Amino acid sequence: MRRAALGGAAVLFALLAFAGWYGSRALPAAVGHKAKTLCSGVFASHLTPESIAADLETGDFAVLRHVDAHIDAAAKSVAADFLGVKREAVYREGLGCTLVLGGLTPPALPVAAAPPKPASPLPSSDSPRPPLDAVVARAFEEPDPSHPRRTLAVVVMRGGRVVAERYAAGISRDTPLPGWSMAKSVTNALVGILVREGRLTLAAPVSAPEWRERDDPRAAITLDHLLRMESGLRVDEGVTSVDSDVMRMLFGSGDVAAFAASRKLEAPPGTVYRYSNATTNLIARTLRSAMRDDAEYLSFPRRALFDRVGMASAVMETDAAGNFVGSSYLLATARDWARFGQLYLQDGVWNGERILPEGWVAYTTTPAPADPQRHFGAHFWLAVPDHYAGTNRELPANAFHAVGHEGQFVTIVPARDTVIVRLGRTRHRGAWDHAAFVRDVLAALEVTQRGN
């Protein structure tokens, strides 16, 4: 009995020690997640705190209900606290929200930075399209309330015109919404612009100060490896665990690029495809190294891309160290996400002006050499990811997609001259079948065209 009691005490001690270790790693990310999400939702998307909390504190993140949060409207900040773990996120005009971490002061746009240029309205078609309108309306239905879709916005463009559009309650065409990993595809565009200007080269090794020691194998990683998700870095990408690398990087690190660069190799660069947020944040820091100074860097997305295609609502957010979080943090209205898709549909040309290098879209949509399924190109998906594809992922052969967490999509179908944007908060795997939705939209467009 004595031995059994000692054994039980040892097990209990081990469990308590594990709980303490896990809490020390997970709690900061959980508290940071709530502060950052509330800040961006309230001050960038202009949503109510109640609606943000209702969407955030569900399912595997229900524990966030217990995290206290205080919104300071005057300071445009959010402070969150749980069991003595505190995090603060601050809003800066033109740069969105950033977690204040690591004793770092989040950057602000230079005083001389130009405000966003007013965008000319997207052309719209007034022709009635009952079949298409019905398909779009169904996207907002909830056939299985236990696995809600939570569609927020849909915009369909064909021939450069908006032909269908719908929003959930509380959301409008003027509401900037997070694209999550669709920010990766925007990062692809920013790289392309610098390649066209001759300031970056895809085949050149990435210059990372963390890899400058003699014989560090990570020094062989190139910009092309990063865009193709073939860096070989070992990163835990679990988004359903607050203890994963990606959650600790996004919500617990003041310098996401340094966090990414600290990861070790699990395979030689260029030999293994593994989707990774860390690689994109290394790209974002590489963009910074190509600039004259931080003032140019912070204004670069607006000046080089957003203003040129009319994405007036778009905001790319930084970490506390001043790096754009290119993996995950970009907000824009559904119409502006559609503009981004239209740029790629038009081979990188907007209003007769070439923005992306000639051949860049072809490079982007060439399968990553190490991807055995040939589903991923260069920071764009060439097929709908498994958990959004239902039982049939088949689409026109040249369709490609910007894809983000919770079912964010910009789908580009060159063969049909069509861009389809779907934004939502889909938390349950399989709740949203994007491949089926795209097929239904394309079929409805064909029915309408035949009717005309």
Phi, psi and chi 1 to 4 in degrees:
 res  aa     phi    psi   chi1   chi2   chi3   chi4
   1 MET       -  -39.3  -68.8  179.1   62.7      -
   2 ARG   -63.8  -42.7 -177.4 -179.7  179.0 -175.3
   3 ARG   -63.5  -39.0  -76.7 -162.7  -60.9  -89.2
   4 ALA   -64.5  -40.7      -      -      -      -
   5 ALA   -65.4  -41.7      -      -      -      -
   6 LEU   -64.4  -39.3  -71.1  172.4      -      -
   7 GLY   -64.4  -41.4      -      -      -      -
   8 GLY   -64.3  -39.9      -      -      -      -
   9 ALA   -64.3  -38.2      -      -      -      -
  10 ALA   -65.1  -41.7      -      -      -      -
  11 VAL   -63.0  -44.7  170.6      -      -      -
  12 LEU   -61.0  -43.2  177.6   60.5      -      -
  13 PHE   -61.7  -42.6  177.0   80.0      -      -
  14 ALA   -63.1  -41.5      -      -      -      -
  15 LEU   -64.4  -42.4  -72.0  173.0      -      -
  16 LEU   -64.7  -40.0  -70.3  172.9      -      -
  17 ALA   -64.5  -40.9      -      -      -      -
  18 PHE   -65.0  -42.7  174.8   79.1      -      -
  19 ALA   -61.6  -40.2      -      -      -      -
  20 GLY   -65.5  -42.6      -      -      -      -
  21 TRP   -63.4  -46.1  170.4   83.1      -      -
  22 TYR   -63.5  -42.8 -179.4   84.5      -      -
  23 GLY   -63.4  -37.8      -      -      -      -
  24 SER   -65.5  -27.1   68.0      -      -      -
  25 ARG   -91.7  -38.8  -70.2  165.4   59.3   91.2
  26 ALA   -85.8  -37.2      -      -      -      -
  27 LEU   -60.0  -46.4  -85.1 -176.7      -      -
  28 PRO   -57.6  -39.5  -26.2   36.4      -      -
  29 ALA   -67.0  -40.8      -      -      -      -
  30 ALA   -64.9  -45.4      -      -      -      -
  31 VAL   -66.9  -41.6  176.7      -      -      -
  32 GLY   -63.0  -38.3      -      -      -      -
  33 HIS   -58.9  -45.4 -172.0    9.5      -      -
  34 LYS   -67.8  -43.4 -175.1  157.6 -172.9  177.5
  35 ALA   -61.8  -46.8      -      -      -      -
  36 LYS   -66.8  -44.7  168.2   65.5  177.0   60.9
  37 THR   -65.5  -41.9  -56.7      -      -      -
  38 LEU   -64.1  -43.0  -90.1  173.8      -      -
  39 CYS   -61.0  -50.7 -178.3      -      -      -
  40 SER   -65.1  -39.0  -67.4      -      -      -
  41 GLY   -66.3  -41.1      -      -      -      -
  42 VAL   -78.7  -48.2  169.4      -      -      -
  43 PHE   -94.1  -23.2  -61.9  114.3      -      -
  44 ALA  -101.5  -43.5      -      -      -      -
  45 SER   -90.3  -14.6  -64.0      -      -      -
  46 HIS    61.4   39.8  -50.0  -64.7      -      -
  47 LEU   -97.3  163.7  -59.8  173.6      -      -
  48 THR   -78.6  147.3   66.2      -      -      -
  49 PRO   -57.4  -35.1  -23.0   32.5      -      -
  50 GLU   -64.6  -42.9  -66.5   76.3   17.7      -
  51 SER   -68.9  -35.8   67.1      -      -      -
  52 ILE   -66.4  -46.4  -61.2  163.7      -      -
  53 ALA   -62.3  -40.2      -      -      -      -
  54 ALA   -61.2  -35.5      -      -      -      -
  55 ASP   -82.7  -32.7  -75.5  -38.4      -      -
  56 LEU   -79.0  -44.5  175.3   63.7      -      -
  57 GLU   -90.4   55.6  -60.0  165.7   -0.7      -
  58 THR  -130.0  162.7   61.4      -      -      -
  59 GLY    54.4 -128.3      -      -      -      -
  60 ASP   -69.2  -12.3   44.7  -11.4      -      -
  61 PHE  -106.5   19.2  -75.8  155.3      -      -
  62 ALA   -61.1  -24.5      -      -      -      -
  63 VAL   -61.5  -22.7   66.5      -      -      -
  64 LEU   -67.9  -12.4  -65.3 -179.2      -      -
  65 ARG   -60.8  -26.3  -62.7  172.2 -171.8  168.8
  66 HIS   -88.9   -2.7  -54.5  -68.3      -      -
  67 VAL   -87.5  118.7  176.7      -      -      -
  68 ASP   -73.3  142.5  -66.4  -33.3      -      -
  69 ALA  -139.4  138.1      -      -      -      -
  70 HIS  -122.7  124.6  171.7   71.5      -      -
  71 ILE  -100.3  121.7  -60.6  170.9      -      -
  72 ASP  -102.8  100.0 -172.6  -29.1      -      -
  73 ALA   -65.1  -34.9      -      -      -      -
  74 ALA   -69.7  -45.0      -      -      -      -
  75 ALA   -83.6   -9.5      -      -      -      -
  76 LYS    53.4   59.5  -66.9 -169.6  174.0 -177.6
  77 SER  -143.9  162.0   66.1      -      -      -
  78 VAL  -132.9  127.6  175.3      -      -      -
  79 ALA  -110.9  130.0      -      -      -      -
  80 ALA  -121.4  149.3      -      -      -      -
  81 ASP  -150.7  134.5  179.8    9.7      -      -
  82 PHE  -151.5  121.7 -177.0   64.8      -      -
  83 LEU    52.3   38.6  -64.6  179.4      -      -
  84 GLY    84.3   -6.7      -      -      -      -
  85 VAL   -86.5  120.6  176.1      -      -      -
  86 LYS  -119.4  141.0  -57.6  176.5 -173.0  -66.9
  87 ARG  -140.5  147.0  -70.9  -69.8 -177.6  -94.7
  88 GLU  -130.4  137.7 -178.6 -175.4   15.8      -
  89 ALA  -119.3  138.4      -      -      -      -
  90 VAL  -123.1  146.7  -63.1      -      -      -
  91 TYR  -101.2  136.8  173.7   82.5      -      -
  92 ARG  -126.8  132.5  -68.3  107.0  -12.1  108.8
  93 GLU   -57.6  128.2 -166.9   65.6   37.4      -
  94 GLY    86.1  -11.9      -      -      -      -
  95 LEU  -126.3   -0.4  -68.7  175.7      -      -
  96 GLY    69.6 -147.6      -      -      -      -
  97 CYS  -107.9  147.2  -73.4      -      -      -
  98 THR  -140.7  139.4  -68.8      -      -      -
  99 LEU   -75.4  133.8  -76.9  167.0      -      -
 100 VAL   -86.2  106.1 -178.4      -      -      -
 101 LEU  -139.3  157.5  -67.4  166.7      -      -
 102 GLY    64.7   22.5      -      -      -      -
 103 GLY    68.2   16.0      -      -      -      -
 104 LEU   -94.8  150.4  -60.2  167.1      -      -
 105 THR  -101.9  114.1  -59.0      -      -      -
 106 PRO   -56.5  141.4  -24.8   34.8      -      -
 107 PRO   -74.4  162.2   30.1  -36.5      -      -
 108 ALA  -122.4  154.6      -      -      -      -
 109 LEU   -62.5  143.5  -84.2  177.7      -      -
 110 PRO   -56.8  146.0  -20.9   30.3      -      -
 111 VAL   -56.7  -33.9  174.6      -      -      -
 112 ALA   -81.4   -2.9      -      -      -      -
 113 ALA   -62.3  134.7      -      -      -      -
 114 ALA   -73.5  141.7      -      -      -      -
 115 PRO   -68.6  163.0   26.4  -33.9      -      -
 116 PRO   -56.9  140.1  -21.6   31.5      -      -
 117 LYS   -74.5  136.2  -69.0 -178.0  179.1  178.8
 118 PRO   -58.9  133.8  -19.1   30.6      -      -
 119 ALA   -88.6  141.0      -      -      -      -
 120 SER   -71.1  144.3   56.8      -      -      -
 121 PRO   -60.1  144.3  -19.1   30.4      -      -
 122 LEU   -69.6  136.6  -82.1  175.3      -      -
 123 PRO   -60.4  140.3  -17.1   28.2      -      -
 124 SER  -126.5  153.6  -61.4      -      -      -
 125 SER  -104.5  132.8  173.0      -      -      -
 126 ASP   -94.0   -0.1  -63.2  -33.2      -      -
 127 SER   -67.3  133.0  -58.6      -      -      -
 128 PRO   -66.3  139.0   23.4  -32.7      -      -
 129 ARG  -136.4   70.9  -71.3  178.7  169.1   83.0
 130 PRO   -54.4  -43.2  -25.1   34.8      -      -
 131 PRO   -61.1  -42.8  -22.5   34.4      -      -
 132 LEU   -68.5  -42.7  178.1   58.7      -      -
 133 ASP   -59.4  -37.0  -68.0  -19.2      -      -
 134 ALA   -67.0  -40.9      -      -      -      -
 135 VAL   -62.1  -45.4  169.5      -      -      -
 136 VAL   -64.8  -40.7  171.1      -      -      -
 137 ALA   -60.8  -38.8      -      -      -      -
 138 ARG   -64.4  -25.9  -73.2 -161.0  -61.5  -88.7
 139 ALA   -63.1  -21.2      -      -      -      -
 140 PHE   -97.1   -1.5  -68.7   80.2      -      -
 141 GLU   -78.8  159.9  -64.7  174.8   -4.7      -
 142 GLU  -121.7   83.8  -64.5  -66.7   -2.0      -
 143 PRO   -66.5  -23.8   21.6  -31.7      -      -
 144 ASP  -133.1   91.4 -179.0    1.3      -      -
 145 PRO   -58.5  -22.1  -24.8   35.0      -      -
 146 SER   -76.1  -16.2   65.1      -      -      -
 147 HIS  -132.5   72.1  -65.6   80.1      -      -
 148 PRO   -67.3  146.5   24.1  -33.2      -      -
 149 ARG   -80.2  -44.6  -66.4  167.7  164.9  176.5
 150 ARG    55.3   53.8  -63.4 -164.0  -69.3 -177.1
 151 THR   -69.7  133.6  -61.5      -      -      -
 152 LEU  -105.7  -36.1  -61.5 -179.5      -      -
 153 ALA  -156.8  144.0      -      -      -      -
 154 VAL  -137.6  132.2  169.6      -      -      -
 155 VAL  -132.9  131.1  170.9      -      -      -
 156 VAL  -119.5  127.9  179.3      -      -      -
 157 MET  -117.8  138.0  -67.8 -176.2   66.1      -
 158 ARG  -137.9  133.9 -172.0  167.0 -159.0  177.4
 159 GLY    60.4   29.1      -      -      -      -
 160 GLY    80.4    6.8      -      -      -      -
 161 ARG  -119.8  145.2  -69.6  179.2  169.8  -85.9
 162 VAL   -73.6  119.4  175.3      -      -      -
 163 VAL  -111.4  -11.1  -65.3      -      -      -
 164 ALA  -158.2  148.1      -      -      -      -
 165 GLU  -163.4  137.9 -175.7  173.9   23.2      -
 166 ARG  -158.6  149.8 -170.2 -179.6  178.0  100.6
 167 TYR  -135.9  151.8  -61.9   92.0      -      -
 168 ALA   -75.9  165.1      -      -      -      -
 169 ALA   -57.8  134.7      -      -      -      -
 170 GLY    86.2   -5.1      -      -      -      -
 171 ILE  -118.1  142.3  -54.5  -63.9      -      -
 172 SER  -135.7  178.1   76.4      -      -      -
 173 ARG   -65.8  -11.6   66.3  171.7   57.1  177.2
 174 ASP  -100.4    6.5  -61.4  -41.2      -      -
 175 THR   -91.6  112.2  -55.2      -      -      -
 176 PRO   -70.2  130.6  -15.1   29.9      -      -
 177 LEU  -123.8  148.3  -67.5  169.8      -      -
 178 PRO   -70.0  139.2   24.1  -32.6      -      -
 179 GLY   -97.0   -7.1      -      -      -      -
 180 TRP    48.0 -121.0  -72.1  106.3      -      -
 181 SER   -72.4   -3.5  -75.6      -      -      -
 182 MET   -65.0  -18.2  -67.7 -158.7  -58.0      -
 183 ALA   -59.3  -28.8      -      -      -      -
 184 LYS   -60.5  -41.3  -66.7  179.3  174.5   66.3
 185 SER   -68.8  -33.2  -61.5      -      -      -
 186 VAL   -66.8  -37.6  175.3      -      -      -
 187 THR   -60.7  -37.3  -59.3      -      -      -
 188 ASN   -56.1  -43.9  164.1  -71.3      -      -
 189 ALA   -64.3  -41.3      -      -      -      -
 190 LEU   -64.4  -38.8  -61.4  177.0      -      -
 191 VAL   -62.4  -45.5  171.7      -      -      -
 192 GLY   -57.7  -41.6      -      -      -      -
 193 ILE   -61.7  -42.9  -68.3  168.0      -      -
 194 LEU   -71.8  -31.4  -70.9 -179.8      -      -
 195 VAL   -64.5  -43.0  167.0      -      -      -
 196 ARG   -62.5  -34.0 -174.9  167.6 -174.0  -95.3
 197 GLU   -81.8   -3.7  -66.8  177.3   -2.6      -
 198 GLY    79.2   15.2      -      -      -      -
 199 ARG   -95.6  -12.2  -66.5 -157.9  -88.4  173.0
 200 LEU  -135.7  151.7  -73.2  177.8      -      -
 201 THR  -130.5  128.4  -56.5      -      -      -
 202 LEU   -62.1  -36.6  -67.2  177.2      -      -
 203 ALA   -82.4   -7.3      -      -      -      -
 204 ALA   -78.5  141.5      -      -      -      -
 205 PRO   -60.3  146.2  -22.3   33.2      -      -
 206 VAL   -74.6  132.0  174.5      -      -      -
 207 SER   -88.2  103.2  177.3      -      -      -
 208 ALA  -120.1  123.9      -      -      -      -
 209 PRO   -60.5  -26.4   17.1  -28.8      -      -
 210 GLU   -71.0  -13.6  -63.2   86.1   -7.2      -
 211 TRP  -112.6   21.5  -54.3  -18.8      -      -
 212 ARG   -89.9   -2.0  -71.8  176.6 -178.8  166.7
 213 GLU   -68.3  152.1  -70.1 -172.9   12.9      -
 214 ARG   -56.1  133.5 -177.3 -173.1  -62.6  -88.3
 215 ASP    65.6   20.4  -60.6  -32.6      -      -
 216 ASP   -71.0  116.8 -169.4  -36.5      -      -
 217 PRO   -66.7  -17.9   24.2  -34.1      -      -
 218 ARG   -70.1  -18.2  -64.5  172.9  -62.1 -179.6
 219 ALA   -66.5  -10.3      -      -      -      -
 220 ALA   -87.1   -4.9      -      -      -      -
 221 ILE   -70.7  128.4  -62.7  172.8      -      -
 222 THR  -104.7  169.5   67.3      -      -      -
 223 LEU   -62.1  -37.5 -168.6   53.2      -      -
 224 ASP   -62.5  -42.4  179.0   62.8      -      -
 225 HIS   -57.3  -43.1  -70.2  145.1      -      -
 226 LEU   -66.6  -44.8  -64.2  176.9      -      -
 227 LEU   -63.6  -32.2  -75.8  166.2      -      -
 228 ARG   -87.6   -1.2  -59.3  -74.9 -167.3 -169.2
 229 MET    61.3   42.6  -60.5  -67.4 -176.5      -
 230 GLU  -124.3   33.0  -63.7  175.2   -9.9      -
 231 SER   -69.8  -29.4   70.0      -      -      -
 232 GLY    84.7    0.6      -      -      -      -
 233 LEU   -72.7  144.0  -66.0  172.0      -      -
 234 ARG   -90.6  114.0 -176.3 -168.4  -55.1  118.8
 235 VAL  -138.8  130.0 -176.5      -      -      -
 236 ASP   -82.4  111.5  173.7    9.4      -      -
 237 GLU   -98.4   15.9  -73.0  -69.5  -38.3      -
 238 GLY   -64.4  115.2      -      -      -      -
 239 VAL   -89.9   -6.0  -64.3      -      -      -
 240 THR   -96.7   -0.1   58.8      -      -      -
 241 SER  -121.0  125.6  168.8      -      -      -
 242 VAL   -71.2   -5.2  -68.5      -      -      -
 243 ASP   -98.6    1.4 -171.6   45.0      -      -
 244 SER   -73.3  163.4   68.4      -      -      -
 245 ASP   -58.2  -43.9  -76.8  -16.2      -      -
 246 VAL   -66.3  -37.0   65.3      -      -      -
 247 MET   -71.0  -40.1  -64.7  -63.1  -77.3      -
 248 ARG   -69.2  -32.7  -69.8 -169.7  -63.4  121.4
 249 MET   -67.1  -47.7  176.1  177.9   65.0      -
 250 LEU   -74.8  -36.1  -67.2  178.3      -      -
 251 PHE  -118.0    1.2  -57.5  112.1      -      -
 252 GLY  -131.0    2.0      -      -      -      -
 253 SER  -123.2  134.8  173.9      -      -      -
 254 GLY   -80.8  -14.4      -      -      -      -
 255 ASP  -134.4   92.3 -171.2  -27.7      -      -
 256 VAL   -67.1  -31.9  -63.5      -      -      -
 257 ALA   -69.1  -40.7      -      -      -      -
 258 ALA   -64.2  -39.6      -      -      -      -
 259 PHE   -60.1  -46.4 -176.7   98.6      -      -
 260 ALA   -62.4  -42.4      -      -      -      -
 261 ALA   -68.6  -18.2      -      -      -      -
 262 SER   -79.3  -10.2   70.5      -      -      -
 263 ARG   -71.1  147.6  -55.8  -60.6   92.2 -178.6
 264 LYS   -91.2  161.6  -57.5  -59.4 -177.6 -176.4
 265 LEU   -77.2  140.4  -79.9 -177.1      -      -
 266 GLU  -111.5  -10.9   63.7  178.6    1.0      -
 267 ALA  -158.3  154.3      -      -      -      -
 268 PRO   -60.3  141.8  -22.8   33.6      -      -
 269 PRO   -54.8  137.3  -25.5   34.7      -      -
 270 GLY    87.7   -0.4      -      -      -      -
 271 THR  -105.9  -20.2   63.6      -      -      -
 272 VAL  -134.2  132.8  173.7      -      -      -
 273 TYR   -90.1  125.5  162.7   80.8      -      -
 274 ARG  -148.4  115.4 -168.4  177.1  -58.5  -78.5
 275 TYR   -59.6  132.4 -175.7   88.0      -      -
 276 SER  -153.4  126.5  168.9      -      -      -
 277 ASN   -66.9  -32.7  -72.2  -87.6      -      -
 278 ALA   -60.1  -38.6      -      -      -      -
 279 THR   -63.7  -37.3   59.7      -      -      -
 280 THR   -67.6  -35.3  -45.1      -      -      -
 281 ASN   -71.1  -26.2  -68.2  -32.8      -      -
 282 LEU   -68.5  -37.5  -72.1  170.0      -      -
 283 ILE   -62.8  -43.9  -66.3  172.9      -      -
 284 ALA   -59.9  -37.4      -      -      -      -
 285 ARG   -72.2  -31.5 -172.2  173.4   66.5  177.2
 286 THR   -64.3  -38.4  -58.5      -      -      -
 287 LEU   -58.1  -41.5  -60.9  177.9      -      -
 288 ARG   -62.4  -39.3 -170.9  176.5 -172.4  176.5
 289 SER   -69.2  -17.7   67.5      -      -      -
 290 ALA   -87.6   -3.7      -      -      -      -
 291 MET   -94.1  159.0  -58.0  -67.6  163.5      -
 292 ARG   -66.4  -40.5  -68.8 -172.2  -58.3  -88.5
 293 ASP  -160.2  177.7   52.4   33.3      -      -
 294 ASP   -69.4  -27.8  -76.2  -11.5      -      -
 295 ALA   -62.1  -43.0      -      -      -      -
 296 GLU   -66.1  -39.9 -176.9 -172.8   19.3      -
 297 TYR   -62.3  -48.4  175.5   67.5      -      -
 298 LEU   -67.1  -27.6  -66.3  173.8      -      -
 299 SER   -94.9   -4.9   61.8      -      -      -
 300 PHE   -61.5  -51.0  177.7   66.1      -      -
 301 PRO   -57.1  -41.4  -25.1   35.9      -      -
 302 ARG   -65.7  -50.1  167.0   69.5   46.2 -154.8
 303 ARG   -70.6  -42.3  173.2 -178.6   51.0   79.6
 304 ALA   -86.2  -24.3      -      -      -      -
 305 LEU  -129.7  -60.6  177.6   62.4      -      -
 306 PHE   -60.7  -47.7  -58.8  151.2      -      -
 307 ASP   -66.1  -30.5  -80.3  -12.2      -      -
 308 ARG   -75.1  -24.8  -64.9  169.1   77.8 -177.6
 309 VAL  -112.2    5.4  -58.7      -      -      -
 310 GLY    83.0   20.4      -      -      -      -
 311 MET   -83.6   68.1  -64.6  175.5   65.8      -
 312 ALA   -65.2  -27.6      -      -      -      -
 313 SER   -83.8  -15.0   71.2      -      -      -
 314 ALA   -67.1  134.2      -      -      -      -
 315 VAL  -136.0  123.1  172.1      -      -      -
 316 MET  -101.2  125.6 -157.2  167.0 -163.7      -
 317 GLU   -95.6  155.3  -62.1  176.3  -43.6      -
 318 THR  -111.3  169.1   73.0      -      -      -
 319 ASP   -90.3 -178.8   62.8   11.7      -      -
 320 ALA   -67.6  -23.8      -      -      -      -
 321 ALA   -81.6   -4.8      -      -      -      -
 322 GLY    93.9    8.9      -      -      -      -
 323 ASN   -88.4  136.6  -57.9  -61.7      -      -
 324 PHE   -63.0  136.0  -74.8  116.6      -      -
 325 VAL   -86.7   75.4 -174.1      -      -      -
 326 GLY   -64.6  -15.8      -      -      -      -
 327 SER   -75.4  -26.8   66.7      -      -      -
 328 SER  -150.5  -20.6  -46.5      -      -      -
 329 TYR  -114.9   88.0  -69.2  162.3      -      -
 330 LEU  -147.4  128.2 -163.8  152.5      -      -
 331 LEU  -113.5  143.6  -60.6   98.6      -      -
 332 ALA  -162.6  156.8      -      -      -      -
 333 THR   -68.5  161.9   64.3      -      -      -
 334 ALA   -60.0  -38.2      -      -      -      -
 335 ARG   -65.6  -36.4  -78.3 -169.9  163.2 -140.8
 336 ASP   -73.2  -33.6  -79.5   -6.2      -      -
 337 TRP   -62.0  -36.7  -77.2  114.1      -      -
 338 ALA   -65.1  -38.5      -      -      -      -
 339 ARG   -58.7  -42.8  -72.4  175.1 -177.0  -89.8
 340 PHE   -60.3  -44.8  178.1   68.9      -      -
 341 GLY   -62.2  -37.5      -      -      -      -
 342 GLN   -64.8  -34.3 -169.7   68.7   22.1      -
 343 LEU   -58.8  -43.2  173.1   67.7      -      -
 344 TYR   -75.1  -32.7  -81.8   75.8      -      -
 345 LEU   -61.1  -34.1 -177.4   69.6      -      -
 346 GLN   -93.0   21.5  -63.7  168.2  176.3      -
 347 ASP    60.5   34.2 -166.2   38.0      -      -
 348 GLY    82.6   14.6      -      -      -      -
 349 VAL  -113.5  137.2  174.9      -      -      -
 350 TRP  -132.9  123.2 -167.0  -92.0      -      -
 351 ASN    50.0   41.1  -72.1  -21.1      -      -
 352 GLY    82.3   -4.4      -      -      -      -
 353 GLU  -101.9  127.5  177.8 -169.6    6.8      -
 354 ARG   -79.1  121.4  175.4  156.5  -69.5  -76.0
 355 ILE  -103.0  -45.0  -66.0  174.9      -      -
 356 LEU   -96.0  152.7  -56.8  177.5      -      -
 357 PRO   -60.7  150.5  -16.0   27.0      -      -
 358 GLU   -60.5  130.4 -167.5  166.4  -10.7      -
 359 GLY    88.9   -4.5      -      -      -      -
 360 TRP   -66.8  -41.5 -174.2 -103.9      -      -
 361 VAL   -66.5  -36.3  174.7      -      -      -
 362 ALA   -63.9  -42.4      -      -      -      -
 363 TYR   -61.1  -45.9  161.0   74.8      -      -
 364 THR   -59.4  -35.5  -68.2      -      -      -
 365 THR   -99.9   12.5   54.8      -      -      -
 366 THR   -86.5  127.8  -59.7      -      -      -
 367 PRO   -56.3  141.1  -23.8   33.8      -      -
 368 ALA   -59.7  129.5      -      -      -      -
 369 PRO   -55.9  -33.6  -26.3   34.8      -      -
 370 ALA   -90.3    0.2      -      -      -      -
 371 ASP   -85.8  108.3  177.0   11.3      -      -
 372 PRO   -66.2  -25.5   23.1  -32.5      -      -
 373 GLN   -88.8  -10.7  -65.2 -176.8  -53.3      -
 374 ARG    57.1   39.8  -59.0  175.4   64.7   81.7
 375 HIS   -99.4   -8.6  -73.4  171.2      -      -
 376 PHE  -131.1  138.8 -162.5   82.7      -      -
 377 GLY  -104.4 -113.8      -      -      -      -
 378 ALA  -119.9   86.4      -      -      -      -
 379 HIS    66.5   19.6  -90.0   44.3      -      -
 380 PHE  -131.7  148.8  -86.9   83.4      -      -
 381 TRP   -87.7  139.6  -71.6   84.5      -      -
 382 LEU   -99.8   -4.6  -50.3 -176.6      -      -
 383 ALA  -147.8  155.3      -      -      -      -
 384 VAL   -66.9  128.6  175.6      -      -      -
 385 PRO   -56.8  153.0  -24.9   34.4      -      -
 386 ASP   -49.7  -47.5  -69.6  -15.2      -      -
 387 HIS   -77.2    1.5   47.1  -68.3      -      -
 388 TYR  -121.4   13.2  -61.2  118.3      -      -
 389 ALA  -108.7   -3.9      -      -      -      -
 390 GLY    59.0 -142.3      -      -      -      -
 391 THR   -98.8   -2.9   57.3      -      -      -
 392 ASN  -145.2  107.9  178.3   10.0      -      -
 393 ARG   -92.8    4.4   70.4  167.8   75.7 -115.9
 394 GLU   -65.6  127.5 -174.1  174.9  -10.5      -
 395 LEU  -141.2  171.2  -67.7  174.5      -      -
 396 PRO   -49.5  142.1  -30.3   36.6      -      -
 397 ALA   -57.6  -31.0      -      -      -      -
 398 ASN  -100.2   11.8   61.7   -6.2      -      -
 399 ALA   -68.4  142.9      -      -      -      -
 400 PHE  -145.4  167.1   58.6  107.8      -      -
 401 HIS  -145.2  139.5  -39.3  -96.7      -      -
 402 ALA   -90.5  130.5      -      -      -      -
 403 VAL  -131.1  138.2 -177.1      -      -      -
 404 GLY  -133.8  158.8      -      -      -      -
 405 HIS   -48.2  144.4  177.3   55.0      -      -
 406 GLU    68.6   22.8  -63.1 -173.3  -26.1      -
 407 GLY    84.1   35.1      -      -      -      -
 408 GLN   -85.1  133.4  -37.5  -50.0  -37.3      -
 409 PHE  -143.1  135.5  -82.8   90.3      -      -
 410 VAL  -120.0  108.9  175.0      -      -      -
 411 THR  -103.5  128.5  -69.0      -      -      -
 412 ILE  -113.9  123.0  -59.2  135.9      -      -
 413 VAL  -123.0   85.8 -169.3      -      -      -
 414 PRO   -56.8  -37.8  -26.0   36.0      -      -
 415 ALA   -63.9  -22.7      -      -      -      -
 416 ARG  -112.2    7.8  -54.5  -69.0 -176.9   86.5
 417 ASP    52.9   43.3 -160.7   11.7      -      -
 418 THR  -131.3  140.5  -61.6      -      -      -
 419 VAL  -123.6  132.0  172.6      -      -      -
 420 ILE  -125.2  122.0  -58.2  168.4      -      -
 421 VAL  -110.3  129.6  173.4      -      -      -
 422 ARG  -132.1  122.8 -173.7  -88.1 -179.3  178.4
 423 LEU  -118.6  143.4  -55.1  176.5      -      -
 424 GLY  -167.1 -172.2      -      -      -      -
 425 ARG  -131.5   58.7  -63.2 -165.7 -177.7  102.9
 426 THR   -84.5  110.9  -53.6      -      -      -
 427 ARG   -96.4  -25.2  -65.1  -71.3  -65.1  -80.7
 428 HIS   -92.3  128.5  -67.7  -81.1      -      -
 429 ARG   -58.8  129.0 -174.7 -179.0 -179.5   92.3
 430 GLY    87.1   -5.1      -      -      -      -
 431 ALA   -70.0  -31.7      -      -      -      -
 432 TRP  -114.0  119.3  174.9 -108.2      -      -
 433 ASP  -100.1   92.1 -172.4  -22.5      -      -
 434 HIS   -72.0  -36.0 -171.1   70.3      -      -
 435 ALA   -60.7  -42.9      -      -      -      -
 436 ALA   -65.5  -39.0      -      -      -      -
 437 PHE   -62.5  -44.7  176.3   63.2      -      -
 438 VAL   -63.0  -43.6  171.3      -      -      -
 439 ARG   -59.9  -41.8  -72.6 -165.5  -61.4  -88.4
 440 ASP   -66.2  -39.8  -71.0  -13.9      -      -
 441 VAL   -63.3  -46.6  166.5      -      -      -
 442 LEU   -64.1  -39.5  -65.5  175.9      -      -
 443 ALA   -64.7  -41.4      -      -      -      -
 444 ALA   -65.2  -37.5      -      -      -      -
 445 LEU   -63.7  -39.0  -75.7  168.2      -      -
 446 GLU   -67.9  -39.4  -67.0  -51.7  -51.6      -
 447 VAL   -60.5  -44.6  167.6      -      -      -
 448 THR   -63.5  -42.3  -59.1      -      -      -
 449 GLN   -64.6  -40.0 -173.8  172.3   23.4      -
 450 ARG   -66.6  -34.4  -72.5 -162.5  -59.3  -91.0
 451 GLY   -68.3  -25.8      -      -      -      -
 452 ASN   -85.8      -  -67.8  -23.9      -      -
